[in-house]
Amino acid sequence: MAGRVIAITGAFGILGTSVARAAAEQGASLALIDAAKAPQGVAGDALVLAEVDLADAVKAAAAMAAVGERYGRIDALLNIAGGFVWEKIEGQDPSRWADLFKLNVVTAANASRAAIPHLRKSAAGRIVNVGSAAALKAGLGMGAYAAAKAGVHALTQSLAEELKGDGVTVNAVLPSIIDTPANRADMPDADPAQWVAPADLAAVILFLAGERATAVTGSLVPVTGRV
């Protein structure tokens, strides 16, 4: 990662923070992008772009332009921004489907579209999306979320084909349950040792974002811990 310019969406969340920390430790230059306000202590020499609504294509383009202006290129875009809701279909607010599609698919599509011209300037351009193992076999209460993540999978494979001739690879990681404080609170009787540690998922994401992953594109990589 040394010397590579990495843009991370959803950078202030648990996974985004873990990825950013690991990338910085490996010598990457970072652009941290999130819809939330920047928490205290997030800075260093990274470019911090807070309160960016990536569901808005114009704002996504402005964010990637800012990264390009700061660093001259983008070597990897990590689309970590997204959202999750567990909810049965019966009695569900129908707007939930559109909301989750926007949070997971539209944000990734807008960020990717805006980043492509910058990624082409890299000797090893990379896009890594975060899909979900739940989209391969949706369980109870996972309909809207799994459908949205299936959209991320389709976006990944389509973009991989689109960018094959540009030296830009596109892949996705498909985690199961990630070990976060929110998941521990929601599932107090579960064994988090069987879940995916954010640092372990970050390691897979950064491999796919690195120069050594040249031969991998269009892949949906399960990262499921011991579930």
C-alpha positions in Angstrom: 0.0 0.0 0.0 3.0 2.3 0.3 2.5 5.3 -1.9 -1.0 4.3 -3.1 -3.9 6.8 -2.9 -7.0 5.2 -1.5 -10.4 6.7 -1.3 -12.7 5.1 1.3 -16.4 5.7 1.5 -18.2 5.0 4.7 -14.9 5.8 6.3 -16.1 6.8 9.7 -17.9 3.5 10.5 -16.5 0.4 12.2 -15.3 -1.3 9.0 -14.2 2.0 7.3 -12.2 3.0 10.3 -10.5 -0.4 10.5 -9.6 -0.3 6.8 -8.3 3.2 7.0 -6.1 2.4 10.0 -4.6 -0.7 8.3 -4.0 1.2 5.0 -2.4 4.1 6.8 -0.1 1.7 8.7 0.9 0.3 5.3 1.9 3.7 4.0 -1.1 4.7 1.9 -2.4 8.2 1.4 -6.0 8.4 2.3 -9.2 10.2 1.4 -11.9 9.6 4.0 -15.4 10.1 2.8 -18.6 9.7 4.8 -22.2 11.0 5.0 -21.7 11.6 8.8 -19.8 14.4 10.5 -16.2 13.7 11.1 -15.5 12.3 14.5 -12.8 13.9 16.7 -9.4 12.5 16.1 -10.0 11.6 12.4 -7.4 13.6 10.5 -3.7 13.1 10.4 -2.6 14.0 6.9 -5.6 12.3 5.3 -8.1 14.2 3.2 -11.3 14.2 5.2 -14.6 14.8 3.3 -17.5 14.7 5.8 -21.3 15.0 5.3 -21.1 13.9 1.6 -24.3 12.3 0.3 -23.0 9.8 -2.2 -26.5 9.0 -3.3 -26.3 12.4 -5.0 -24.3 11.9 -8.2 -23.2 15.6 -8.3 -21.9 15.4 -4.7 -20.1 12.1 -5.4 -18.4 13.7 -8.4 -17.3 16.7 -6.4 -15.8 14.4 -3.7 -13.8 12.4 -6.2 -12.7 15.6 -7.9 -11.4 16.8 -4.5 -9.4 13.6 -4.1 -8.0 13.9 -7.6 -7.0 17.6 -6.9 -5.3 16.7 -3.7 -3.4 13.6 -4.9 -3.4 13.8 -8.7 -4.9 10.3 -9.0 -6.9 7.6 -7.2 -5.3 4.1 -7.0 -8.2 2.4 -5.2 -11.8 3.2 -4.3 -13.2 1.2 -1.4 -17.0 1.4 -1.4 -17.7 0.6 2.2 -20.7 3.0 2.6 -24.0 1.2 3.0 -26.8 0.4 5.3 -28.6 -2.6 6.9 -32.1 -3.1 8.3 -33.5 -6.4 9.6 -37.2 -6.4 8.9 -39.8 -8.9 7.8 -41.6 -8.1 4.5 -45.0 -8.4 6.1 -45.9 -5.1 7.7 -42.8 -3.5 6.2 -42.7 0.1 5.0 -42.5 -0.4 1.2 -40.0 2.5 1.0 -37.4 0.4 2.8 -36.5 -1.3 -0.5 -35.7 2.0 -2.2 -33.9 3.3 0.9 -31.5 0.3 1.1 -31.0 0.2 -2.7 -29.9 3.9 -2.5 -27.7 3.3 0.5 -25.9 0.3 -0.9 -26.1 0.3 -4.7 -26.6 3.9 -5.7 -23.8 5.2 -3.5 -21.3 2.6 -4.9 -22.4 3.3 -8.5 -22.0 7.1 -8.1 -18.7 6.9 -6.3 -17.4 4.4 -8.9 -18.6 6.5 -11.9 -16.9 9.6 -10.5 -13.7 7.8 -9.6 -13.1 6.0 -13.0 -11.3 8.9 -14.7 -9.0 9.2 -11.8 -8.5 5.4 -11.5 -7.4 5.3 -15.1 -4.4 7.4 -14.2 -3.2 4.7 -11.8 -0.8 1.9 -12.9 -3.0 -0.5 -10.9 -6.5 1.0 -10.4 -8.8 -0.9 -8.1 -12.5 -0.8 -7.0 -13.5 -2.9 -4.0 -17.2 -3.1 -3.0 -18.8 -4.6 0.1 -21.5 -7.0 -0.8 -22.9 -9.6 1.6 -23.0 -13.4 2.0 -26.7 -12.8 2.9 -27.3 -11.9 -0.8 -26.4 -15.5 -1.8 -29.1 -17.0 0.5 -31.3 -14.5 2.2 -32.6 -15.4 5.6 -35.6 -14.3 7.6 -35.9 -10.5 7.7 -33.1 -10.0 5.1 -35.2 -9.5 2.0 -34.6 -5.8 1.3 -31.0 -5.9 2.5 -30.1 -9.0 0.5 -31.8 -7.6 -2.6 -29.8 -4.4 -2.3 -26.5 -6.3 -1.8 -27.3 -8.5 -4.8 -27.4 -5.3 -6.7 -23.9 -4.5 -5.4 -22.7 -7.9 -6.7 -24.2 -7.3 -10.1 -22.6 -3.8 -10.2 -19.3 -5.3 -9.3 -19.3 -7.9 -12.1 -20.7 -5.4 -14.7 -18.0 -2.8 -13.9 -15.3 -5.4 -14.0 -16.2 -6.2 -17.6 -16.5 -2.5 -18.4 -13.1 -1.7 -17.1 -11.1 -4.7 -18.2 -9.3 -2.8 -20.9 -8.4 0.1 -18.6 -6.2 -1.8 -16.1 -8.8 -1.3 -13.4 -10.0 -4.3 -11.5 -13.4 -4.5 -9.7 -14.1 -7.0 -6.9 -16.4 -7.4 -3.9 -16.0 -9.0 -0.5 -19.0 -10.8 0.8 -18.9 -10.9 4.7 -21.3 -12.7 6.9 -21.8 -11.1 10.4 -19.2 -8.5 11.2 -18.1 -8.3 14.8 -19.3 -4.8 15.7 -20.7 -3.3 19.0 -24.1 -2.9 17.3 -24.2 -6.6 16.3 -23.1 -7.7 19.8 -25.9 -5.6 21.3 -28.5 -6.9 18.8 -27.5 -10.6 19.3 -26.4 -10.9 22.9 -26.7 -14.7 22.9 -24.5 -15.3 19.8 -20.8 -16.1 19.9 -18.9 -13.3 18.2 -15.8 -15.4 17.9 -17.6 -17.0 15.0 -18.1 -13.7 13.2 -15.8 -11.7 11.0 -13.4 -9.4 12.8 -13.2 -6.0 11.1 -9.4 -6.2 10.9 -9.6 -9.6 9.1 -12.1 -8.2 6.6 -9.9 -5.1 6.1 -7.0 -7.4 5.3 -8.9 -9.0 2.4 -10.2 -5.6 1.1 -6.7 -4.2 1.1 -5.3 -7.2 -0.7 -7.9 -6.7 -3.5 -7.0 -3.0 -3.5 -3.3 -3.7 -3.8 -1.0 -4.1 -6.8 -0.6 -7.8 -6.3 -4.3 -8.5 -7.1 -3.9 -7.7 -10.8 -5.2 -11.1 -11.9 -8.4 -10.8 -9.8 -11.4 -9.0 -11.2 -15.2 -9.6 -11.2 -14.8 -11.8 -8.2 -17.3 -12.0 -5.3 -15.1 -13.2 -2.4 -16.8 -14.7 0.6 -15.4 -13.7 4.0 -17.5 -15.6 6.4 -15.4 -16.4 9.5 -16.5 -19.5 11.2 -20.3 -19.0 10.8 
